[in-house]
């Protein structure tokens, strides 16, 4: 059995429109189906965080994106032996031309409402940090 990297490194996009942040709900047949998340995914060997995000956003939305700036890192322990580290970046893309491949729904959520969507998962720590930030 192949051992999972620990921590698992995931690059996620914080995409804003009119003061709200884009979340996607994982579609059926996927691990953690029905869970809301920030778009993004696992960083592959030899890939930078930025390269990962560009690839993931093309795969998830058929969208070309522009990485703007690093926001923060957040760790989440799923068990005593497994941690996920999110590397969050502010990203720009055309929100009106998204094609859903990895999600069955997307929503634009106010910062203060993020905690109602993201709880009990790796995205929770990032949601708490974003809710506390004025920008």
N, C-alpha and C positions, 0 to 999 in steps of 0.2 A: 504494500500500500504506500502511495506517495504522500509524504508529509507536507502539510500546508505551511506556507511561509508565515512566520509570526513576528511582528504583526503583519497582517495582510494590508498592503498599501492600495488605497483607492483614491483616485482623483475625481472630484465632483465640481460641477459648475453651479454657481449662483448667478442666475439669469433674472434680471429685473425689468419690469415694464410697469410704468405708472405707479411706482412705489411698492409693487407686489413682486413676489418671488415665485418662479416656476417650479412646480413639483410634478412628478409623474407617478402614476400608480402601476406597479408591475403587473403585467398581464398573466392570465392563466397559463399553466404549464411551465412557469418560471419558478425558480427558488424564491421563497418569500412572496408568492403571488398575493396581490391585493394590498401590498405594503406601499405606502407613499415614500418617495425618495427624491433626493436631488439627482439630476441627470449626471451620468459619469460611469466610471467602472474601474476595474482592477488594472493597475499599472503592470504591463508585461515586461519581461526581462529585456534590458537594453533600451527601454522607452523612458522618455522624460515625462513628467506630470503633464506638461503642455501637449506633447504628442499624444499621450493617452486621451486627454480630453477631446482633442480634435477628432481622433479616430472614433471615440465613443459617441460623440454628438452626430457624426456622420452615420454611424450604425443605428443609433436610437431614433434620429429625427430626419435623416437625409439632409442635414443642415451644415452649412459652412459657418464656422464660428471664429471669433477673434478673442484670444485670451488677453484680458486687461491687466489684472494684478492678483497677486497672492493675497488671500484674506487671513487664513489661519489653518492650524492643524488641530485635529480632535481625535482622541483615542476612545475606543469603546470596548469593554471586555464582554465577550459573549460567554466565556467560561473562564475558569482559572487558567486554562491553557491556551486560549485563543483570543487575540485582540485584533481589531480593525483600526487602522489609522486613516482618517480622511484628510486629504490635502485639498482645501477649498480655494477656488479661484473665481474671481468676478469675470464673467464671460459675456460677450455681446454676440447676438445672432438675430436673424429676422424672425420674430415670434409669430408672424402671420403665415409662415410657409412651412410649418412643422408637419411632417408625416410620422405617424406613430408606428414604430416597429417593435419596441421593447415594452411599451406601456399601452394600457387600454384606455387611459384617460390622463389629461393634464389639467392642472388648475393653477391659477395665479392667486397666491395666498399672501395676505398681509403679514408682515414680520411678527406681529403680536399673536397671530393665529397659527404660526408654524408648529407650536407645541401640541396643538390639537391633532395634527396630522402625523407628526414624527415623534413617536414615543416607543421606548423599548427596543430601539435599534441604534445603529451607529450614527445615523443622522440626527439623533436627539441632541447630542452635545453641540453640534453645529447650529441647530435651530435655536438653542438657548443662547449661544453667543450672538447670533444675528438678531435675536429679539432684544437683546440688551444694547445693541449698537444703534446710535441715532442715524447713521448714514444708510 
